[in-house]
């Protein structure tokens, strides 16, 4: 399930307030500044800092 493009435009990283973009695998949203990846669960972005992982911690 893809994220609505209009929703993606208004979402921002809750930590640094920068924009987010869909990851290549479409399973998360990555902050363009701090590189935190917020998971997408059941088609819903989980924009909680404590749920995010850092890009270098990502497991495939």
C-alpha positions in Angstrom: 0.0 0.0 0.0 1.4 3.4 -1.1 1.3 6.5 1.0 -1.0 9.2 -0.4 1.3 11.8 -2.1 -0.6 14.7 -0.5 0.0 13.1 3.0 3.6 12.7 2.2 3.9 16.4 1.3 2.7 17.5 4.8 4.5 14.9 6.9 7.7 16.0 8.7 10.2 14.4 11.0 9.0 15.0 14.5 12.6 15.4 15.7 14.2 17.9 13.3 11.0 19.0 11.4 12.5 18.3 8.0 10.6 16.6 5.2 10.5 12.8 4.8 10.6 10.6 1.7 9.5 7.1 1.1 12.2 4.5 1.4 13.1 2.3 -1.6 11.3 -0.7 -0.2 8.3 1.4 0.6 8.2 0.2 4.2 9.2 3.4 5.9 9.7 7.2 5.7 13.2 8.6 5.9 14.0 12.0 7.1 16.1 13.9 4.6 18.2 15.6 7.4 18.7 13.2 10.3 18.2 10.0 8.3 15.8 8.4 10.8 13.5 5.9 9.2 9.9 5.8 10.5 8.1 2.5 9.9 4.8 2.2 8.0 2.6 -0.3 9.7 -0.7 -1.4 8.0 -0.4 1.5 5.6 -0.1 4.0 8.4 3.2 6.0 9.1 4.3 5.7 12.7 5.9 9.1 13.2 7.2 8.5 16.8 10.8 9.2 17.5 11.1 6.1 19.7 9.8 3.9 16.8 12.4 5.3 14.3 15.6 3.6 13.5 18.8 5.2 12.1 19.5 4.5 8.5 22.8 2.7 9.4 20.9 0.4 11.8 18.4 -0.7 9.2 18.2 -4.5 8.8 17.1 -6.0 5.5 
